[in-house]
């Protein structure tokens, strides 16, 4: 009787193990199929590289603009030094090896677009616009407000930060919605390809807008401290 019970439990355990293994294999196959379904590729054109090169050139110019140090005799020395520090941090957060890897990619997938969007959200939006540049305008008692030219450009800074800081969030929603397909068809694959291409272009436009804003701010700083 004891041997029969042991044999019964052995059969039951083998059956459960087989079912678990079968389920795991099924889930793995579904994930592989799903990956192939959404893995549409956009091959970058020559014009894409030209845009990327111009963005990198502007980052170089920004870095050059903010290297100039205000005279210690300047009554606003501390304020200008504070602005310089914040702009330097922005350049360090944006002009990274990770960004160069993004710009140098020949082929773009939905996963790449997501990485590009996340880089924008973390490095440009959070680390630069919100943590650094936004603090220039949020303190009403800041001595920066005593600088006439800063009071003039303050609305420009505020408007740009407000429009840029969350500008890529809707692209993240598009990316996630395009990764929900379980089964592919020609219509679905075309939709995913268009999603990759369109989202990539929209993100590059946001990168361009953000870098142009920082570029303009660096020009203002440069003209102030010369």
C-alpha positions as YAML, in Angstrom:
chain: A
units: angstrom
residues:
- id: 1
  name: UNK
  ca: [0.00, 0.00, 0.00]
- id: 2
  name: UNK
  ca: [2.84, 2.38, 0.92]
- id: 3
  name: UNK
  ca: [4.57, 1.74, -2.41]
- id: 4
  name: UNK
  ca: [1.36, 2.48, -4.32]
- id: 5
  name: UNK
  ca: [0.95, 5.84, -2.54]
- id: 6
  name: UNK
  ca: [4.59, 6.74, -3.28]
- id: 7
  name: UNK
  ca: [4.15, 5.77, -6.93]
- id: 8
  name: UNK
  ca: [0.97, 7.86, -7.13]
- id: 9
  name: UNK
  ca: [2.74, 10.96, -5.77]
- id: 10
  name: UNK
  ca: [5.66, 10.40, -8.13]
- id: 11
  name: UNK
  ca: [3.29, 10.32, -11.10]
- id: 12
  name: UNK
  ca: [1.49, 13.41, -9.81]
- id: 13
  name: UNK
  ca: [4.77, 15.34, -9.33]
- id: 14
  name: UNK
  ca: [5.98, 14.36, -12.82]
- id: 15
  name: UNK
  ca: [2.66, 15.49, -14.27]
- id: 16
  name: UNK
  ca: [2.82, 18.87, -12.49]
- id: 17
  name: UNK
  ca: [6.46, 19.32, -13.56]
- id: 18
  name: UNK
  ca: [5.50, 18.55, -17.16]
- id: 19
  name: UNK
  ca: [2.61, 21.02, -17.07]
- id: 20
  name: UNK
  ca: [4.81, 23.77, -15.59]
- id: 21
  name: UNK
  ca: [7.53, 23.10, -18.18]
- id: 22
  name: UNK
  ca: [4.95, 23.13, -20.98]
- id: 23
  name: UNK
  ca: [3.46, 26.40, -19.76]
- id: 24
  name: UNK
  ca: [6.90, 27.99, -19.44]
- id: 25
  name: UNK
  ca: [7.80, 26.86, -22.96]
- id: 26
  name: UNK
  ca: [4.53, 28.25, -24.30]
- id: 27
  name: UNK
  ca: [5.12, 31.63, -22.62]
- id: 28
  name: UNK
  ca: [8.68, 31.71, -23.97]
- id: 29
  name: UNK
  ca: [7.48, 30.99, -27.52]
- id: 30
  name: UNK
  ca: [4.79, 33.67, -27.23]
- id: 31
  name: UNK
  ca: [7.39, 36.20, -26.08]
- id: 32
  name: UNK
  ca: [9.73, 35.30, -28.96]
- id: 33
  name: UNK
  ca: [6.85, 35.59, -31.42]
- id: 34
  name: UNK
  ca: [5.76, 38.86, -29.86]
- id: 35
  name: UNK
  ca: [9.32, 40.23, -30.09]
- id: 36
  name: UNK
  ca: [9.49, 39.36, -33.78]
- id: 37
  name: UNK
  ca: [6.09, 40.96, -34.33]
- id: 38
  name: UNK
  ca: [7.05, 44.35, -32.90]
- id: 39
  name: UNK
  ca: [10.69, 44.37, -34.00]
- id: 40
  name: UNK
  ca: [10.19, 46.58, -37.06]
- id: 41
  name: UNK
  ca: [13.29, 48.52, -38.11]
- id: 42
  name: UNK
  ca: [13.64, 52.05, -39.47]
- id: 43
  name: UNK
  ca: [16.89, 52.54, -41.40]
- id: 44
  name: UNK
  ca: [18.21, 56.06, -40.86]
- id: 45
  name: UNK
  ca: [18.66, 58.33, -43.88]
- id: 46
  name: UNK
  ca: [21.50, 60.74, -44.67]
- id: 47
  name: UNK
  ca: [19.33, 63.64, -43.54]
- id: 48
  name: UNK
  ca: [19.01, 62.01, -40.10]
- id: 49
  name: UNK
  ca: [22.77, 62.01, -39.63]
- id: 50
  name: UNK
  ca: [22.94, 65.66, -40.72]
- id: 51
  name: UNK
  ca: [20.38, 66.62, -38.07]
- id: 52
  name: UNK
  ca: [22.26, 64.64, -35.43]
- id: 53
  name: UNK
  ca: [25.57, 66.26, -36.39]
- id: 54
  name: UNK
  ca: [24.03, 69.72, -36.08]
- id: 55
  name: UNK
  ca: [22.73, 68.88, -32.61]
- id: 56
  name: UNK
  ca: [26.18, 67.71, -31.53]
- id: 57
  name: UNK
  ca: [27.72, 70.87, -32.99]
- id: 58
  name: UNK
  ca: [25.30, 73.02, -30.98]
- id: 59
  name: UNK
  ca: [26.24, 71.16, -27.80]
- id: 60
  name: UNK
  ca: [29.88, 71.97, -28.56]
- id: 61
  name: UNK
  ca: [29.02, 75.66, -29.05]
- id: 62
  name: UNK
  ca: [26.98, 75.66, -25.80]
- id: 63
  name: UNK
  ca: [29.95, 74.21, -23.96]
- id: 64
  name: UNK
  ca: [32.20, 76.92, -25.44]
- id: 65
  name: UNK
  ca: [29.74, 79.70, -24.54]
- id: 66
  name: UNK
  ca: [29.56, 78.76, -20.89]
- id: 67
  name: UNK
  ca: [33.28, 78.36, -20.28]
- id: 68
  name: UNK
  ca: [33.75, 82.11, -19.96]
- id: 69
  name: UNK
  ca: [33.97, 83.22, -16.33]
- id: 70
  name: UNK
  ca: [32.50, 86.51, -15.13]
- id: 71
  name: UNK
  ca: [34.83, 89.04, -13.56]
- id: 72
  name: UNK
  ca: [34.92, 88.92, -9.77]
- id: 73
  name: UNK
  ca: [34.45, 92.68, -9.90]
- id: 74
  name: UNK
  ca: [31.06, 92.10, -11.49]
- id: 75
  name: UNK
  ca: [28.36, 92.84, -8.85]
- id: 76
  name: UNK
  ca: [26.41, 89.81, -10.13]
- id: 77
  name: UNK
  ca: [29.41, 87.45, -10.06]
- id: 78
  name: UNK
  ca: [27.72, 84.88, -7.79]
- id: 79
  name: UNK
  ca: [24.52, 84.82, -9.87]
- id: 80
  name: UNK
  ca: [26.35, 84.38, -13.15]
- id: 81
  name: UNK
  ca: [28.54, 81.67, -11.62]
- id: 82
  name: UNK
  ca: [25.37, 79.90, -10.48]
- id: 83
  name: UNK
  ca: [23.95, 80.03, -14.01]
- id: 84
  name: UNK
  ca: [27.24, 78.77, -15.44]
- id: 85
  name: UNK
  ca: [27.21, 75.81, -13.02]
- id: 86
  name: UNK
  ca: [23.67, 74.87, -13.99]
- id: 87
  name: UNK
  ca: [24.39, 75.09, -17.71]
- id: 88
  name: UNK
  ca: [27.55, 73.03, -17.24]
- id: 89
  name: UNK
  ca: [25.53, 70.33, -15.48]
- id: 90
  name: UNK
  ca: [23.04, 70.35, -18.37]
- id: 91
  name: UNK
  ca: [25.82, 69.81, -20.91]
- id: 92
  name: UNK
  ca: [27.33, 67.02, -18.81]
- id: 93
  name: UNK
  ca: [23.94, 65.27, -18.52]
- id: 94
  name: UNK
  ca: [23.14, 65.60, -22.23]
- id: 95
  name: UNK
  ca: [26.42, 65.37, -24.11]
- id: 96
  name: UNK
  ca: [27.24, 61.81, -23.06]
- id: 97
  name: UNK
  ca: [28.51, 58.60, -24.61]
- id: 98
  name: UNK
  ca: [24.94, 57.30, -24.37]
- id: 99
  name: UNK
  ca: [23.67, 60.17, -26.54]
- id: 100
  name: UNK
  ca: [26.43, 59.59, -29.09]
- id: 101
  name: UNK
  ca: [25.48, 55.92, -29.24]
- id: 102
  name: UNK
  ca: [21.89, 56.96, -29.92]
- id: 103
  name: UNK
  ca: [22.90, 59.38, -32.67]
- id: 104
  name: UNK
  ca: [25.30, 56.88, -34.27]
- id: 105
  name: UNK
  ca: [22.79, 54.06, -34.64]
- id: 106
  name: UNK
  ca: [22.16, 53.04, -38.26]
- id: 107
  name: UNK
  ca: [18.91, 51.20, -37.55]
- id: 108
  name: UNK
  ca: [16.16, 52.18, -35.14]
- id: 109
  name: UNK
  ca: [13.72, 49.75, -33.51]
- id: 110
  name: UNK
  ca: [10.80, 50.39, -31.16]
- id: 111
  name: UNK
  ca: [13.13, 49.49, -28.29]
- id: 112
  name: UNK
  ca: [15.64, 52.12, -29.47]
- id: 113
  name: UNK
  ca: [12.91, 54.75, -29.69]
- id: 114
  name: UNK
  ca: [11.92, 53.93, -26.12]
- id: 115
  name: UNK
  ca: [15.56, 54.32, -24.98]
- id: 116
  name: UNK
  ca: [15.77, 57.68, -26.80]
- id: 117
  name: UNK
  ca: [12.58, 58.85, -25.10]
- id: 118
  name: UNK
  ca: [13.79, 57.71, -21.69]
- id: 119
  name: UNK
  ca: [17.11, 59.52, -22.20]
- id: 120
  name: UNK
  ca: [15.18, 62.70, -22.98]
- id: 121
  name: UNK
  ca: [12.91, 62.25, -19.97]
- id: 122
  name: UNK
  ca: [15.71, 61.50, -17.49]
- id: 123
  name: UNK
  ca: [18.70, 63.50, -18.73]
- id: 124
  name: UNK
  ca: [17.12, 66.46, -20.49]
- id: 125
  name: UNK
  ca: [13.75, 66.93, -18.80]
- id: 126
  name: UNK
  ca: [14.46, 65.84, -15.22]
- id: 127
  name: UNK
  ca: [18.18, 66.43, -14.72]
- id: 128
  name: UNK
  ca: [18.58, 69.60, -16.80]
- id: 129
  name: UNK
  ca: [15.29, 71.45, -17.27]
- id: 130
  name: UNK
  ca: [13.61, 70.68, -13.95]
- id: 131
  name: UNK
  ca: [16.45, 70.18, -11.46]
- id: 132
  name: UNK
  ca: [18.72, 72.90, -12.82]
- id: 133
  name: UNK
  ca: [17.21, 75.55, -15.09]
- id: 134
  name: UNK
  ca: [13.78, 75.65, -13.49]
- id: 135
  name: UNK
  ca: [15.33, 76.75, -10.19]
- id: 136
  name: UNK
  ca: [16.48, 79.96, -11.90]
- id: 137
  name: UNK
  ca: [12.89, 81.16, -12.19]
- id: 138
  name: UNK
  ca: [11.10, 79.64, -9.19]
- id: 139
  name: UNK
  ca: [12.73, 81.77, -6.48]
- id: 140
  name: UNK
  ca: [11.00, 85.16, -6.50]
- id: 141
  name: UNK
  ca: [13.51, 86.48, -3.96]
- id: 142
  name: UNK
  ca: [16.54, 85.48, -6.00]
- id: 143
  name: UNK
  ca: [19.08, 88.25, -6.64]
- id: 144
  name: UNK
  ca: [18.91, 87.19, -10.29]
- id: 145
  name: UNK
  ca: [15.74, 89.24, -10.48]
- id: 146
  name: UNK
  ca: [17.86, 92.36, -9.97]
- id: 147
  name: UNK
  ca: [19.55, 91.76, -13.32]
- id: 148
  name: UNK
  ca: [17.57, 93.67, -15.95]
- id: 149
  name: UNK
  ca: [18.40, 91.33, -18.85]
- id: 150
  name: UNK
  ca: [17.45, 88.28, -16.77]
- id: 151
  name: UNK
  ca: [14.06, 89.81, -15.94]
- id: 152
  name: UNK
  ca: [13.59, 90.22, -19.70]
- id: 153
  name: UNK
  ca: [14.35, 86.60, -20.60]
- id: 154
  name: UNK
  ca: [12.71, 85.05, -17.52]
- id: 155
  name: UNK
  ca: [9.33, 84.53, -19.29]
- id: 156
  name: UNK
  ca: [11.22, 82.96, -22.22]
- id: 157
  name: UNK
  ca: [12.90, 80.50, -19.83]
- id: 158
  name: UNK
  ca: [9.64, 79.69, -18.07]
- id: 159
  name: UNK
  ca: [7.67, 79.14, -21.30]
- id: 160
  name: UNK
  ca: [10.32, 76.85, -22.75]
- id: 161
  name: UNK
  ca: [10.68, 74.74, -19.62]
- id: 162
  name: UNK
  ca: [6.91, 74.33, -19.35]
- id: 163
  name: UNK
  ca: [6.59, 73.25, -22.98]
- id: 164
  name: UNK
  ca: [9.67, 71.01, -23.05]
- id: 165
  name: UNK
  ca: [9.76, 69.18, -19.72]
- id: 166
  name: UNK
  ca: [6.80, 66.87, -20.47]
- id: 167
  name: UNK
  ca: [6.89, 67.07, -24.25]
- id: 168
  name: UNK
  ca: [7.99, 63.46, -24.79]
- id: 169
  name: UNK
  ca: [5.46, 61.83, -22.46]
- id: 170
  name: UNK
  ca: [2.87, 61.30, -25.19]
- id: 171
  name: UNK
  ca: [5.53, 59.56, -27.31]
- id: 172
  name: UNK
  ca: [6.10, 57.09, -24.47]
- id: 173
  name: UNK
  ca: [2.38, 56.26, -24.60]
- id: 174
  name: UNK
  ca: [2.60, 55.72, -28.38]
- id: 175
  name: UNK
  ca: [5.58, 53.40, -27.93]
- id: 176
  name: UNK
  ca: [3.82, 51.32, -25.28]
- id: 177
  name: UNK
  ca: [0.63, 51.08, -27.33]
- id: 178
  name: UNK
  ca: [2.66, 49.82, -30.29]
- id: 179
  name: UNK
  ca: [4.20, 47.06, -28.19]
- id: 180
  name: UNK
  ca: [0.89, 45.46, -27.17]
- id: 181
  name: UNK
  ca: [0.35, 43.34, -30.27]
- id: 182
  name: UNK
  ca: [0.29, 39.57, -29.68]
- id: 183
  name: UNK
  ca: [-0.09, 38.51, -33.28]
- id: 184
  name: UNK
  ca: [1.25, 40.19, -36.39]
- id: 185
  name: UNK
  ca: [-0.30, 40.96, -39.74]
- id: 186
  name: UNK
  ca: [0.81, 43.19, -42.60]
- id: 187
  name: UNK
  ca: [-1.41, 45.99, -41.28]
- id: 188
  name: UNK
  ca: [0.01, 45.63, -37.77]
- id: 189
  name: UNK
  ca: [3.60, 45.52, -39.02]
- id: 190
  name: UNK
  ca: [3.08, 48.66, -41.14]
- id: 191
  name: UNK
  ca: [1.51, 50.36, -38.12]
- id: 192
  name: UNK
  ca: [4.48, 49.44, -35.93]
- id: 193
  name: UNK
  ca: [6.99, 50.60, -38.57]
- id: 194
  name: UNK
  ca: [5.18, 53.93, -38.88]
- id: 195
  name: UNK
  ca: [5.14, 54.18, -35.10]
- id: 196
  name: UNK
  ca: [8.91, 53.67, -34.96]
- id: 197
  name: UNK
  ca: [9.61, 56.18, -37.73]
- id: 198
  name: UNK
  ca: [7.16, 58.84, -36.58]
- id: 199
  name: UNK
  ca: [8.12, 58.56, -32.90]
- id: 200
  name: UNK
  ca: [11.82, 58.78, -33.78]
- id: 201
  name: UNK
  ca: [11.26, 61.97, -35.79]
- id: 202
  name: UNK
  ca: [9.11, 63.49, -33.05]
- id: 203
  name: UNK
  ca: [11.77, 62.76, -30.45]
- id: 204
  name: UNK
  ca: [14.56, 64.24, -32.56]
- id: 205
  name: UNK
  ca: [12.38, 67.35, -32.92]
- id: 206
  name: UNK
  ca: [12.05, 67.53, -29.13]
- id: 207
  name: UNK
  ca: [15.82, 67.09, -28.73]
- id: 208
  name: UNK
  ca: [16.32, 69.91, -31.23]
- id: 209
  name: UNK
  ca: [13.88, 72.20, -29.40]
- id: 210
  name: UNK
  ca: [15.50, 71.52, -26.01]
- id: 211
  name: UNK
  ca: [19.06, 71.98, -27.25]
- id: 212
  name: UNK
  ca: [18.08, 75.16, -29.11]
- id: 213
  name: UNK
  ca: [16.64, 76.55, -25.87]
- id: 214
  name: UNK
  ca: [19.81, 75.75, -23.92]
- id: 215
  name: UNK
  ca: [21.85, 77.17, -26.81]
- id: 216
  name: UNK
  ca: [19.94, 80.47, -26.64]
- id: 217
  name: UNK
  ca: [20.39, 80.60, -22.87]
- id: 218
  name: UNK
  ca: [24.13, 79.98, -23.23]
- id: 219
  name: UNK
  ca: [24.36, 82.83, -25.78]
- id: 220
  name: UNK
  ca: [22.67, 85.15, -23.29]
- id: 221
  name: UNK
  ca: [25.08, 84.06, -20.54]
- id: 222
  name: UNK
  ca: [28.06, 84.52, -22.84]
- id: 223
  name: UNK
  ca: [27.00, 88.06, -23.80]
- id: 224
  name: UNK
  ca: [26.49, 88.94, -20.13]
- id: 225
  name: UNK
  ca: [29.90, 87.88, -18.85]
- id: 226
  name: UNK
  ca: [32.07, 89.12, -21.71]
...
